[in-house]
Amino acid sequence: PHLYPIVDDREFILELLNEERVLLVQGTGFNWSDTNHARVVFLPNVDDLTEAIGRIARFLHGYRKRHGT
């Protein structure tokens, strides 16, 4: 069991982008076989990262409610 019920990592990334305007890369984009992972790049400045992480947290909270855990 996973903390978040991510079945399709590409769909998850697309939902995050559409809702919060934050782009990550799905794990399968790096030949990771499990479809429940995402990758984060930590190149932006601290203020931008803080904003993005807050948006991701907000998205994950809603995602969990929508997908039943």
mmCIF file as Biopython writes it, N, C-alpha, C and O atoms, coordinates in Angstrom:
data_model
#
loop_
_atom_site.group_PDB
_atom_site.id
_atom_site.type_symbol
_atom_site.label_atom_id
_atom_site.label_alt_id
_atom_site.label_comp_id
_atom_site.label_asym_id
_atom_site.label_entity_id
_atom_site.label_seq_id
_atom_site.pdbx_PDB_ins_code
_atom_site.Cartn_x
_atom_site.Cartn_y
_atom_site.Cartn_z
_atom_site.occupancy
_atom_site.B_iso_or_equiv
_atom_site.auth_seq_id
_atom_site.auth_asym_id
_atom_site.pdbx_PDB_model_num
ATOM 1   N N  . PRO A ? 1  ? 0.828   -1.199 0.000   1.0 0.0 1  A 1 
ATOM 2   C CA . PRO A ? 1  ? 0.000   0.000  0.000   1.0 0.0 1  A 1 
ATOM 3   C C  . PRO A ? 1  ? 0.872   1.262  0.000   1.0 0.0 1  A 1 
ATOM 4   O O  . PRO A ? 1  ? 1.894   1.339  0.682   1.0 0.0 1  A 1 
ATOM 5   N N  . HIS A ? 2  ? 0.437   2.231  -0.778  1.0 0.0 2  A 1 
ATOM 6   C CA . HIS A ? 2  ? 1.172   3.495  -0.884  1.0 0.0 2  A 1 
ATOM 7   C C  . HIS A ? 2  ? 0.390   4.602  -0.195  1.0 0.0 2  A 1 
ATOM 8   O O  . HIS A ? 2  ? -0.831  4.523  -0.061  1.0 0.0 2  A 1 
ATOM 9   N N  . LEU A ? 3  ? 1.089   5.614  0.231   1.0 0.0 3  A 1 
ATOM 10  C CA . LEU A ? 3  ? 0.459   6.754  0.882   1.0 0.0 3  A 1 
ATOM 11  C C  . LEU A ? 3  ? -0.518  7.453  -0.053  1.0 0.0 3  A 1 
ATOM 12  O O  . LEU A ? 3  ? -1.580  7.899  0.381   1.0 0.0 3  A 1 
ATOM 13  N N  . TYR A ? 4  ? -0.172  7.552  -1.322  1.0 0.0 4  A 1 
ATOM 14  C CA . TYR A ? 4  ? -1.046  8.161  -2.324  1.0 0.0 4  A 1 
ATOM 15  C C  . TYR A ? 4  ? -1.328  7.129  -3.411  1.0 0.0 4  A 1 
ATOM 16  O O  . TYR A ? 4  ? -0.400  6.483  -3.898  1.0 0.0 4  A 1 
ATOM 17  N N  . PRO A ? 5  ? -2.565  6.967  -3.794  1.0 0.0 5  A 1 
ATOM 18  C CA . PRO A ? 5  ? -2.936  5.921  -4.755  1.0 0.0 5  A 1 
ATOM 19  C C  . PRO A ? 5  ? -2.647  6.324  -6.205  1.0 0.0 5  A 1 
ATOM 20  O O  . PRO A ? 5  ? -3.570  6.483  -7.004  1.0 0.0 5  A 1 
ATOM 21  N N  . ILE A ? 6  ? -1.392  6.483  -6.532  1.0 0.0 6  A 1 
ATOM 22  C CA . ILE A ? 6  ? -1.010  6.876  -7.890  1.0 0.0 6  A 1 
ATOM 23  C C  . ILE A ? 6  ? -0.919  5.609  -8.735  1.0 0.0 6  A 1 
ATOM 24  O O  . ILE A ? 6  ? -0.032  4.778  -8.535  1.0 0.0 6  A 1 
ATOM 25  N N  . VAL A ? 7  ? -1.828  5.476  -9.663  1.0 0.0 7  A 1 
ATOM 26  C CA . VAL A ? 7  ? -1.870  4.303  -10.531 1.0 0.0 7  A 1 
ATOM 27  C C  . VAL A ? 7  ? -1.158  4.593  -11.853 1.0 0.0 7  A 1 
ATOM 28  O O  . VAL A ? 7  ? -0.480  3.726  -12.404 1.0 0.0 7  A 1 
ATOM 29  N N  . ASP A ? 8  ? -1.317  5.798  -12.345 1.0 0.0 8  A 1 
ATOM 30  C CA . ASP A ? 8  ? -0.728  6.202  -13.620 1.0 0.0 8  A 1 
ATOM 31  C C  . ASP A ? 8  ? 0.066   7.481  -13.390 1.0 0.0 8  A 1 
ATOM 32  O O  . ASP A ? 8  ? -0.516  8.553  -13.226 1.0 0.0 8  A 1 
ATOM 33  N N  . ASP A ? 9  ? 1.380   7.376  -13.378 1.0 0.0 9  A 1 
ATOM 34  C CA . ASP A ? 9  ? 2.206   8.537  -13.044 1.0 0.0 9  A 1 
ATOM 35  C C  . ASP A ? 9  ? 2.070   9.670  -14.051 1.0 0.0 9  A 1 
ATOM 36  O O  . ASP A ? 9  ? 2.172   10.838 -13.676 1.0 0.0 9  A 1 
ATOM 37  N N  . ARG A ? 10 ? 1.841   9.352  -15.315 1.0 0.0 10 A 1 
ATOM 38  C CA . ARG A ? 10 ? 1.652   10.426 -16.304 1.0 0.0 10 A 1 
ATOM 39  C C  . ARG A ? 10 ? 0.366   11.193 -16.038 1.0 0.0 10 A 1 
ATOM 40  O O  . ARG A ? 10 ? 0.344   12.420 -16.138 1.0 0.0 10 A 1 
ATOM 41  N N  . GLU A ? 11 ? -0.685  10.495 -15.708 1.0 0.0 11 A 1 
ATOM 42  C CA . GLU A ? 11 ? -1.959  11.147 -15.380 1.0 0.0 11 A 1 
ATOM 43  C C  . GLU A ? 11 ? -1.812  11.997 -14.114 1.0 0.0 11 A 1 
ATOM 44  O O  . GLU A ? 11 ? -2.335  13.110 -14.045 1.0 0.0 11 A 1 
ATOM 45  N N  . PHE A ? 12 ? -1.110  11.478 -13.130 1.0 0.0 12 A 1 
ATOM 46  C CA . PHE A ? 12 ? -0.848  12.206 -11.890 1.0 0.0 12 A 1 
ATOM 47  C C  . PHE A ? 12 ? -0.128  13.525 -12.181 1.0 0.0 12 A 1 
ATOM 48  O O  . PHE A ? 12 ? -0.520  14.577 -11.674 1.0 0.0 12 A 1 
ATOM 49  N N  . ILE A ? 13 ? 0.925   13.464 -12.998 1.0 0.0 13 A 1 
ATOM 50  C CA . ILE A ? 13 ? 1.701   14.655 -13.343 1.0 0.0 13 A 1 
ATOM 51  C C  . ILE A ? 13 ? 0.841   15.657 -14.098 1.0 0.0 13 A 1 
ATOM 52  O O  . ILE A ? 13 ? 0.933   16.860 -13.854 1.0 0.0 13 A 1 
ATOM 53  N N  . LEU A ? 14 ? 0.013   15.177 -15.006 1.0 0.0 14 A 1 
ATOM 54  C CA . LEU A ? 14 ? -0.863  16.057 -15.771 1.0 0.0 14 A 1 
ATOM 55  C C  . LEU A ? 14 ? -1.882  16.743 -14.858 1.0 0.0 14 A 1 
ATOM 56  O O  . LEU A ? 14 ? -2.140  17.937 -15.010 1.0 0.0 14 A 1 
ATOM 57  N N  . GLU A ? 15 ? -2.460  16.000 -13.914 1.0 0.0 15 A 1 
ATOM 58  C CA . GLU A ? 15 ? -3.402  16.597 -12.955 1.0 0.0 15 A 1 
ATOM 59  C C  . GLU A ? 15 ? -2.715  17.679 -12.132 1.0 0.0 15 A 1 
ATOM 60  O O  . GLU A ? 15 ? -3.276  18.757 -11.935 1.0 0.0 15 A 1 
ATOM 61  N N  . LEU A ? 16 ? -1.504  17.402 -11.649 1.0 0.0 16 A 1 
ATOM 62  C CA . LEU A ? 16 ? -0.746  18.387 -10.870 1.0 0.0 16 A 1 
ATOM 63  C C  . LEU A ? 16 ? -0.489  19.640 -11.704 1.0 0.0 16 A 1 
ATOM 64  O O  . LEU A ? 16 ? -0.677  20.757 -11.222 1.0 0.0 16 A 1 
ATOM 65  N N  . LEU A ? 17 ? -0.066  19.461 -12.937 1.0 0.0 17 A 1 
ATOM 66  C CA . LEU A ? 17 ? 0.205   20.595 -13.809 1.0 0.0 17 A 1 
ATOM 67  C C  . LEU A ? 17 ? -1.062  21.415 -14.052 1.0 0.0 17 A 1 
ATOM 68  O O  . LEU A ? 17 ? -1.032  22.643 -13.966 1.0 0.0 17 A 1 
ATOM 69  N N  . ASN A ? 18 ? -2.156  20.751 -14.350 1.0 0.0 18 A 1 
ATOM 70  C CA . ASN A ? 18 ? -3.414  21.460 -14.617 1.0 0.0 18 A 1 
ATOM 71  C C  . ASN A ? 18 ? -3.948  22.192 -13.395 1.0 0.0 18 A 1 
ATOM 72  O O  . ASN A ? 18 ? -4.448  23.311 -13.515 1.0 0.0 18 A 1 
ATOM 73  N N  . GLU A ? 19 ? -3.851  21.583 -12.234 1.0 0.0 19 A 1 
ATOM 74  C CA . GLU A ? 19 ? -4.422  22.183 -11.021 1.0 0.0 19 A 1 
ATOM 75  C C  . GLU A ? 19 ? -3.524  23.222 -10.371 1.0 0.0 19 A 1 
ATOM 76  O O  . GLU A ? 19 ? -4.002  24.266 -9.928  1.0 0.0 19 A 1 
ATOM 77  N N  . GLU A ? 20 ? -2.229  22.945 -10.312 1.0 0.0 20 A 1 
ATOM 78  C CA . GLU A ? 20 ? -1.328  23.804 -9.526  1.0 0.0 20 A 1 
ATOM 79  C C  . GLU A ? 20 ? -0.242  24.490 -10.342 1.0 0.0 20 A 1 
ATOM 80  O O  . GLU A ? 20 ? 0.533   25.280 -9.805  1.0 0.0 20 A 1 
ATOM 81  N N  . ARG A ? 21 ? -0.181  24.191 -11.643 1.0 0.0 21 A 1 
ATOM 82  C CA . ARG A ? 21 ? 0.829   24.798 -12.511 1.0 0.0 21 A 1 
ATOM 83  C C  . ARG A ? 21 ? 2.259   24.513 -12.037 1.0 0.0 21 A 1 
ATOM 84  O O  . ARG A ? 21 ? 3.141   25.370 -12.101 1.0 0.0 21 A 1 
ATOM 85  N N  . VAL A ? 22 ? 2.455   23.273 -11.558 1.0 0.0 22 A 1 
ATOM 86  C CA . VAL A ? 22 ? 3.784   22.803 -11.167 1.0 0.0 22 A 1 
ATOM 87  C C  . VAL A ? 22 ? 4.075   21.572 -12.019 1.0 0.0 22 A 1 
ATOM 88  O O  . VAL A ? 22 ? 3.252   20.661 -12.104 1.0 0.0 22 A 1 
ATOM 89  N N  . LEU A ? 23 ? 5.234   21.548 -12.641 1.0 0.0 23 A 1 
ATOM 90  C CA . LEU A ? 23 ? 5.594   20.438 -13.503 1.0 0.0 23 A 1 
ATOM 91  C C  . LEU A ? 23 ? 6.699   19.610 -12.864 1.0 0.0 23 A 1 
ATOM 92  O O  . LEU A ? 23 ? 7.778   20.119 -12.561 1.0 0.0 23 A 1 
ATOM 93  N N  . LEU A ? 24 ? 6.417   18.339 -12.665 1.0 0.0 24 A 1 
ATOM 94  C CA . LEU A ? 24 ? 7.412   17.353 -12.257 1.0 0.0 24 A 1 
ATOM 95  C C  . LEU A ? 24 ? 7.584   16.404 -13.434 1.0 0.0 24 A 1 
ATOM 96  O O  . LEU A ? 24 ? 6.951   16.594 -14.472 1.0 0.0 24 A 1 
ATOM 97  N N  . VAL A ? 25 ? 8.414   15.406 -13.295 1.0 0.0 25 A 1 
ATOM 98  C CA . VAL A ? 25 ? 8.576   14.395 -14.324 1.0 0.0 25 A 1 
ATOM 99  C C  . VAL A ? 25 ? 8.142   13.060 -13.733 1.0 0.0 25 A 1 
ATOM 100 O O  . VAL A ? 25 ? 8.548   12.696 -12.630 1.0 0.0 25 A 1 
ATOM 101 N N  . GLN A ? 26 ? 7.320   12.342 -14.474 1.0 0.0 26 A 1 
ATOM 102 C CA . GLN A ? 26 ? 6.882   11.036 -14.001 1.0 0.0 26 A 1 
ATOM 103 C C  . GLN A ? 26 ? 8.062   10.071 -13.968 1.0 0.0 26 A 1 
ATOM 104 O O  . GLN A ? 26 ? 8.976   10.162 -14.788 1.0 0.0 26 A 1 
ATOM 105 N N  . GLY A ? 27 ? 8.031   9.148  -13.014 1.0 0.0 27 A 1 
ATOM 106 C CA . GLY A ? 27 ? 9.111   8.179  -12.873 1.0 0.0 27 A 1 
ATOM 107 C C  . GLY A ? 27 ? 9.341   7.352  -14.118 1.0 0.0 27 A 1 
ATOM 108 O O  . GLY A ? 27 ? 10.482  7.013  -14.430 1.0 0.0 27 A 1 
ATOM 109 N N  . THR A ? 28 ? 8.272   7.018  -14.841 1.0 0.0 28 A 1 
ATOM 110 C CA . THR A ? 28 ? 8.433   6.228  -16.060 1.0 0.0 28 A 1 
ATOM 111 C C  . THR A ? 28 ? 9.179   6.998  -17.145 1.0 0.0 28 A 1 
ATOM 112 O O  . THR A ? 28 ? 9.690   6.399  -18.090 1.0 0.0 28 A 1 
ATOM 113 N N  . GLY A ? 29 ? 9.245   8.319  -17.015 1.0 0.0 29 A 1 
ATOM 114 C CA . GLY A ? 29 ? 10.019  9.125  -17.948 1.0 0.0 29 A 1 
ATOM 115 C C  . GLY A ? 29 ? 11.512  8.871  -17.813 1.0 0.0 29 A 1 
ATOM 116 O O  . GLY A ? 29 ? 12.288  9.250  -18.690 1.0 0.0 29 A 1 
ATOM 117 N N  . PHE A ? 30 ? 11.920  8.232  -16.720 1.0 0.0 30 A 1 
ATOM 118 C CA . PHE A ? 30 ? 13.312  7.875  -16.481 1.0 0.0 30 A 1 
ATOM 119 C C  . PHE A ? 30 ? 13.494  6.360  -16.470 1.0 0.0 30 A 1 
ATOM 120 O O  . PHE A ? 30 ? 14.401  5.831  -15.828 1.0 0.0 30 A 1 
ATOM 121 N N  . ASN A ? 31 ? 12.608  5.672  -17.197 1.0 0.0 31 A 1 
ATOM 122 C CA . ASN A ? 31 ? 12.644  4.209  -17.297 1.0 0.0 31 A 1 
ATOM 123 C C  . ASN A ? 31 ? 12.446  3.507  -15.957 1.0 0.0 31 A 1 
ATOM 124 O O  . ASN A ? 31 ? 12.913  2.383  -15.774 1.0 0.0 31 A 1 
ATOM 125 N N  . TRP A ? 32 ? 11.766  4.150  -15.028 1.0 0.0 32 A 1 
ATOM 126 C CA . TRP A ? 32 ? 11.395  3.516  -13.765 1.0 0.0 32 A 1 
ATOM 127 C C  . TRP A ? 32 ? 10.152  2.692  -14.042 1.0 0.0 32 A 1 
ATOM 128 O O  . TRP A ? 32 ? 9.182   3.221  -14.584 1.0 0.0 32 A 1 
ATOM 129 N N  . SER A ? 33 ? 10.147  1.430  -13.693 1.0 0.0 33 A 1 
ATOM 130 C CA . SER A ? 33 ? 9.052   0.539  -14.093 1.0 0.0 33 A 1 
ATOM 131 C C  . SER A ? 33 ? 7.761   0.757  -13.312 1.0 0.0 33 A 1 
ATOM 132 O O  . SER A ? 33 ? 6.678   0.542  -13.857 1.0 0.0 33 A 1 
ATOM 133 N N  . ASP A ? 34 ? 7.845   1.176  -12.055 1.0 0.0 34 A 1 
ATOM 134 C CA . ASP A ? 34 ? 6.634   1.431  -11.272 1.0 0.0 34 A 1 
ATOM 135 C C  . ASP A ? 34 ? 5.982   2.724  -11.756 1.0 0.0 34 A 1 
ATOM 136 O O  . ASP A ? 34 ? 6.671   3.705  -12.036 1.0 0.0 34 A 1 
ATOM 137 N N  . THR A ? 35 ? 4.669   2.721  -11.850 1.0 0.0 35 A 1 
ATOM 138 C CA . THR A ? 35 ? 3.953   3.896  -12.367 1.0 0.0 35 A 1 
ATOM 139 C C  . THR A ? 35 ? 3.421   4.774  -11.240 1.0 0.0 35 A 1 
ATOM 140 O O  . THR A ? 35 ? 2.425   5.474  -11.426 1.0 0.0 35 A 1 
ATOM 141 N N  . ASN A ? 36 ? 4.063   4.751  -10.082 1.0 0.0 36 A 1 
ATOM 142 C CA . ASN A ? 36 ? 3.586   5.535  -8.943  1.0 0.0 36 A 1 
ATOM 143 C C  . ASN A ? 36 ? 4.675   6.443  -8.372  1.0 0.0 36 A 1 
ATOM 144 O O  . ASN A ? 36 ? 4.715   6.693  -7.168  1.0 0.0 36 A 1 
ATOM 145 N N  . HIS A ? 37 ? 5.546   6.929  -9.232  1.0 0.0 37 A 1 
ATOM 146 C CA . HIS A ? 37 ? 6.648   7.780  -8.784  1.0 0.0 37 A 1 
ATOM 147 C C  . HIS A ? 37 ? 6.712   9.068  -9.605  1.0 0.0 37 A 1 
ATOM 148 O O  . HIS A ? 37 ? 6.220   9.136  -10.731 1.0 0.0 37 A 1 
ATOM 149 N N  . ALA A ? 38 ? 7.329   10.081 -9.010  1.0 0.0 38 A 1 
ATOM 150 C CA . ALA A ? 38 ? 7.597   11.335 -9.711  1.0 0.0 38 A 1 
ATOM 151 C C  . ALA A ? 38 ? 9.000   11.796 -9.322  1.0 0.0 38 A 1 
ATOM 152 O O  . ALA A ? 38 ? 9.542   11.380 -8.298  1.0 0.0 38 A 1 
ATOM 153 N N  . ARG A ? 39 ? 9.566   12.644 -10.139 1.0 0.0 39 A 1 
ATOM 154 C CA . ARG A ? 39 ? 10.896  13.200 -9.856  1.0 0.0 39 A 1 
ATOM 155 C C  . ARG A ? 39 ? 10.797  14.711 -9.760  1.0 0.0 39 A 1 
ATOM 156 O O  . ARG A ? 39 ? 10.026  15.352 -10.474 1.0 0.0 39 A 1 
ATOM 157 N N  . VAL A ? 40 ? 11.591  15.260 -8.865  1.0 0.0 40 A 1 
ATOM 158 C CA . VAL A ? 40 ? 11.610  16.696 -8.623  1.0 0.0 40 A 1 
ATOM 159 C C  . VAL A ? 40 ? 13.018  17.206 -8.901  1.0 0.0 40 A 1 
ATOM 160 O O  . VAL A ? 40 ? 13.998  16.571 -8.511  1.0 0.0 40 A 1 
ATOM 161 N N  . VAL A ? 41 ? 13.124  18.349 -9.573  1.0 0.0 41 A 1 
ATOM 162 C CA . VAL A ? 41 ? 14.409  19.011 -9.794  1.0 0.0 41 A 1 
ATOM 163 C C  . VAL A ? 41 ? 14.508  20.162 -8.804  1.0 0.0 41 A 1 
ATOM 164 O O  . VAL A ? 41 ? 13.564  20.938 -8.652  1.0 0.0 41 A 1 
ATOM 165 N N  . PHE A ? 42 ? 15.633  20.274 -8.141  1.0 0.0 42 A 1 
ATOM 166 C CA . PHE A ? 42 ? 15.825  21.295 -7.124  1.0 0.0 42 A 1 
ATOM 167 C C  . PHE A ? 42 ? 16.740  22.419 -7.599  1.0 0.0 42 A 1 
ATOM 168 O O  . PHE A ? 42 ? 17.606  22.864 -6.846  1.0 0.0 42 A 1 
ATOM 169 N N  . LEU A ? 43 ? 16.564  22.882 -8.827  1.0 0.0 43 A 1 
ATOM 170 C CA . LEU A ? 43 ? 17.400  23.946 -9.367  1.0 0.0 43 A 1 
ATOM 171 C C  . LEU A ? 43 ? 16.877  25.360 -9.106  1.0 0.0 43 A 1 
ATOM 172 O O  . LEU A ? 43 ? 17.684  26.284 -9.002  1.0 0.0 43 A 1 
ATOM 173 N N  . PRO A ? 44 ? 15.568  25.567 -8.996  1.0 0.0 44 A 1 
ATOM 174 C CA . PRO A ? 44 ? 15.064  26.934 -8.789  1.0 0.0 44 A 1 
ATOM 175 C C  . PRO A ? 44 ? 15.534  27.520 -7.456  1.0 0.0 44 A 1 
ATOM 176 O O  . PRO A ? 44 ? 16.046  26.810 -6.590  1.0 0.0 44 A 1 
ATOM 177 N N  . ASN A ? 45 ? 15.347  28.828 -7.317  1.0 0.0 45 A 1 
ATOM 178 C CA . ASN A ? 45 ? 15.746  29.465 -6.057  1.0 0.0 45 A 1 
ATOM 179 C C  . ASN A ? 45 ? 14.812  29.022 -4.931  1.0 0.0 45 A 1 
ATOM 180 O O  . ASN A ? 45 ? 13.746  28.458 -5.180  1.0 0.0 45 A 1 
ATOM 181 N N  . VAL A ? 46 ? 15.216  29.277 -3.720  1.0 0.0 46 A 1 
ATOM 182 C CA . VAL A ? 46 ? 14.509  28.798 -2.535  1.0 0.0 46 A 1 
ATOM 183 C C  . VAL A ? 46 ? 13.061  29.292 -2.491  1.0 0.0 46 A 1 
ATOM 184 O O  . VAL A ? 46 ? 12.165  28.520 -2.148  1.0 0.0 46 A 1 
ATOM 185 N N  . ASP A ? 47 ? 12.816  30.546 -2.826  1.0 0.0 47 A 1 
ATOM 186 C CA . ASP A ? 47 ? 11.447  31.076 -2.786  1.0 0.0 47 A 1 
ATOM 187 C C  . ASP A ? 47 ? 10.537  30.347 -3.778  1.0 0.0 47 A 1 
ATOM 188 O O  . ASP A ? 47 ? 9.391   30.032 -3.458  1.0 0.0 47 A 1 
ATOM 189 N N  . ASP A ? 48 ? 11.047  30.082 -4.969  1.0 0.0 48 A 1 
ATOM 190 C CA . ASP A ? 48 ? 10.263  29.351 -5.966  1.0 0.0 48 A 1 
ATOM 191 C C  . ASP A ? 48 ? 10.007  27.916 -5.519  1.0 0.0 48 A 1 
ATOM 192 O O  . ASP A ? 48 ? 8.907   27.394 -5.700  1.0 0.0 48 A 1 
ATOM 193 N N  . LEU A ? 49 ? 11.017  27.280 -4.937  1.0 0.0 49 A 1 
ATOM 194 C CA . LEU A ? 49 ? 10.831  25.918 -4.435  1.0 0.0 49 A 1 
ATOM 195 C C  . LEU A ? 49 ? 9.819   25.871 -3.305  1.0 0.0 49 A 1 
ATOM 196 O O  . LEU A ? 49 ? 8.994   24.960 -3.247  1.0 0.0 49 A 1 
ATOM 197 N N  . THR A ? 50 ? 9.875   26.837 -2.414  1.0 0.0 50 A 1 
ATOM 198 C CA . THR A ? 50 ? 8.926   26.891 -1.302  1.0 0.0 50 A 1 
ATOM 199 C C  . THR A ? 50 ? 7.503   27.007 -1.832  1.0 0.0 50 A 1 
ATOM 200 O O  . THR A ? 50 ? 6.604   26.315 -1.354  1.0 0.0 50 A 1 
ATOM 201 N N  . GLU A ? 51 ? 7.297   27.866 -2.802  1.0 0.0 51 A 1 
ATOM 202 C CA . GLU A ? 51 ? 5.981   28.026 -3.424  1.0 0.0 51 A 1 
ATOM 203 C C  . GLU A ? 51 ? 5.543   26.732 -4.100  1.0 0.0 51 A 1 
ATOM 204 O O  . GLU A ? 51 ? 4.405   26.296 -3.926  1.0 0.0 51 A 1 
ATOM 205 N N  . ALA A ? 52 ? 6.428   26.123 -4.862  1.0 0.0 52 A 1 
ATOM 206 C CA . ALA A ? 52 ? 6.090   24.885 -5.577  1.0 0.0 52 A 1 
ATOM 207 C C  . ALA A ? 52 ? 5.774   23.750 -4.615  1.0 0.0 52 A 1 
ATOM 208 O O  . ALA A ? 52 ? 4.825   22.998 -4.840  1.0 0.0 52 A 1 
ATOM 209 N N  . ILE A ? 53 ? 6.544   23.615 -3.561  1.0 0.0 53 A 1 
ATOM 210 C CA . ILE A ? 53 ? 6.299   22.552 -2.588  1.0 0.0 53 A 1 
ATOM 211 C C  . ILE A ? 53 ? 4.959   22.760 -1.888  1.0 0.0 53 A 1 
ATOM 212 O O  . ILE A ? 53 ? 4.251   21.791 -1.614  1.0 0.0 53 A 1 
ATOM 213 N N  . GLY A ? 54 ? 4.607   23.996 -1.598  1.0 0.0 54 A 1 
ATOM 214 C CA . GLY A ? 54 ? 3.288   24.283 -1.027  1.0 0.0 54 A 1 
ATOM 215 C C  . GLY A ? 54 ? 2.170   23.897 -1.978  1.0 0.0 54 A 1 
ATOM 216 O O  . GLY A ? 54 ? 1.148   23.358 -1.554  1.0 0.0 54 A 1 
ATOM 217 N N  . ARG A ? 55 ? 2.357   24.171 -3.257  1.0 0.0 55 A 1 
ATOM 218 C CA . ARG A ? 55 ? 1.350   23.795 -4.254  1.0 0.0 55 A 1 
ATOM 219 C C  . ARG A ? 55 ? 1.235   22.279 -4.378  1.0 0.0 55 A 1 
ATOM 220 O O  . ARG A ? 55 ? 0.136   21.737 -4.490  1.0 0.0 55 A 1 
ATOM 221 N N  . ILE A ? 56 ? 2.383   21.601 -4.356  1.0 0.0 56 A 1 
ATOM 222 C CA . ILE A ? 56 ? 2.366   20.136 -4.431  1.0 0.0 56 A 1 
ATOM 223 C C  . ILE A ? 56 ? 1.656   19.560 -3.206  1.0 0.0 56 A 1 
ATOM 224 O O  . ILE A ? 56 ? 0.860   18.630 -3.334  1.0 0.0 56 A 1 
ATOM 225 N N  . ALA A ? 57 ? 1.933   20.093 -2.042  1.0 0.0 57 A 1 
ATOM 226 C CA . ALA A ? 57 ? 1.269   19.620 -0.814  1.0 0.0 57 A 1 
ATOM 227 C C  . ALA A ? 57 ? -0.241  19.809 -0.912  1.0 0.0 57 A 1 
ATOM 228 O O  . ALA A ? 57 ? -1.002  18.908 -0.559  1.0 0.0 57 A 1 
ATOM 229 N N  . ARG A ? 58 ? -0.676  20.960 -1.384  1.0 0.0 58 A 1 
ATOM 230 C CA . ARG A ? 58 ? -2.104  21.228 -1.545  1.0 0.0 58 A 1 
ATOM 231 C C  . ARG A ? 58 ? -2.724  20.238 -2.530  1.0 0.0 58 A 1 
ATOM 232 O O  . ARG A ? 58 ? -3.805  19.700 -2.290  1.0 0.0 58 A 1 
ATOM 233 N N  . PHE A ? 59 ? -2.028  20.008 -3.631  1.0 0.0 59 A 1 
ATOM 234 C CA . PHE A ? 59 ? -2.509  19.057 -4.630  1.0 0.0 59 A 1 
ATOM 235 C C  . PHE A ? 59 ? -2.618  17.649 -4.042  1.0 0.0 59 A 1 
ATOM 236 O O  . PHE A ? 59 ? -3.630  16.973 -4.226  1.0 0.0 59 A 1 
ATOM 237 N N  . LEU A ? 60 ? -1.581  17.214 -3.337  1.0 0.0 60 A 1 
ATOM 238 C CA . LEU A ? 60 ? -1.588  15.866 -2.766  1.0 0.0 60 A 1 
ATOM 239 C C  . LEU A ? 60 ? -2.723  15.678 -1.766  1.0 0.0 60 A 1 
ATOM 240 O O  . LEU A ? 60 ? -3.326  14.606 -1.702  1.0 0.0 60 A 1 
ATOM 241 N N  . HIS A ? 61 ? -3.009  16.698 -0.998  1.0 0.0 61 A 1 
ATOM 242 C CA . HIS A ? 61 ? -4.122  16.626 -0.048  1.0 0.0 61 A 1 
ATOM 243 C C  . HIS A ? 61 ? -5.434  16.371 -0.796  1.0 0.0 61 A 1 
ATOM 244 O O  . HIS A ? 61 ? -6.208  15.494 -0.413  1.0 0.0 61 A 1 
ATOM 245 N N  . GLY A ? 62 ? -5.677  17.123 -1.842  1.0 0.0 62 A 1 
ATOM 246 C CA . GLY A ? 62 ? -6.893  16.944 -2.632  1.0 0.0 62 A 1 
ATOM 247 C C  . GLY A ? 62 ? -6.889  15.631 -3.405  1.0 0.0 62 A 1 
ATOM 248 O O  . GLY A ? 62 ? -7.925  14.980 -3.537  1.0 0.0 62 A 1 
ATOM 249 N N  . TYR A ? 63 ? -5.731  15.247 -3.912  1.0 0.0 63 A 1 
ATOM 250 C CA . TYR A ? 63 ? -5.601  14.006 -4.682  1.0 0.0 63 A 1 
ATOM 251 C C  . TYR A ? 63 ? -5.990  12.811 -3.823  1.0 0.0 63 A 1 
ATOM 252 O O  . TYR A ? 63 ? -6.718  11.921 -4.262  1.0 0.0 63 A 1 
ATOM 253 N N  . ARG A ? 64 ? -5.505  12.809 -2.623  1.0 0.0 64 A 1 
ATOM 254 C CA . ARG A ? 64 ? -5.797  11.715 -1.690  1.0 0.0 64 A 1 
ATOM 255 C C  . ARG A ? 64 ? -7.289  11.633 -1.418  1.0 0.0 64 A 1 
ATOM 256 O O  . ARG A ? 64 ? -7.850  10.538 -1.383  1.0 0.0 64 A 1 
ATOM 257 N N  . LYS A ? 65 ? -7.937  12.768 -1.226  1.0 0.0 65 A 1 
ATOM 258 C CA . LYS A ? 65 ? -9.397  12.790 -1.001  1.0 0.0 65 A 1 
ATOM 259 C C  . LYS A ? 65 ? -10.150 12.279 -2.219  1.0 0.0 65 A 1 
ATOM 260 O O  . LYS A ? 65 ? -11.099 11.507 -2.084  1.0 0.0 65 A 1 
ATOM 261 N N  . ARG A ? 66 ? -9.735  12.702 -3.400  1.0 0.0 66 A 1 
ATOM 262 C CA . ARG A ? 66 ? -10.429 12.307 -4.630  1.0 0.0 66 A 1 
ATOM 263 C C  . ARG A ? 66 ? -10.258 10.834 -4.961  1.0 0.0 66 A 1 
ATOM 264 O O  . ARG A ? 66 ? -11.140 10.218 -5.559  1.0 0.0 66 A 1 
ATOM 265 N N  . HIS A ? 67 ? -9.117  10.268 -4.570  1.0 0.0 67 A 1 
ATOM 266 C CA . HIS A ? 67 ? -8.821  8.903  -4.967  1.0 0.0 67 A 1 
ATOM 267 C C  . HIS A ? 67 ? -8.939  7.897  -3.828  1.0 0.0 67 A 1 
ATOM 268 O O  . HIS A ? 67 ? -8.451  6.771  -3.934  1.0 0.0 67 A 1 
ATOM 269 N N  . GLY A ? 68 ? -9.578  8.299  -2.754  1.0 0.0 68 A 1 
ATOM 270 C CA . GLY A ? 68 ? -10.041 7.358  -1.756  1.0 0.0 68 A 1 
ATOM 271 C C  . GLY A ? 68 ? -9.142  6.822  -0.677  1.0 0.0 68 A 1 
ATOM 272 O O  . GLY A ? 68 ? -9.420  5.740  -0.158  1.0 0.0 68 A 1 
ATOM 273 N N  . THR A ? 69 ? -8.078  7.511  -0.301  1.0 0.0 69 A 1 
ATOM 274 C CA . THR A ? 69 ? -7.318  7.026  0.851   1.0 0.0 69 A 1 
ATOM 275 C C  . THR A ? 69 ? -7.300  8.065  1.928   1.0 0.0 69 A 1 
ATOM 276 O O  . THR A ? 69 ? -6.708  7.849  2.985   1.0 0.0 69 A 1 
#
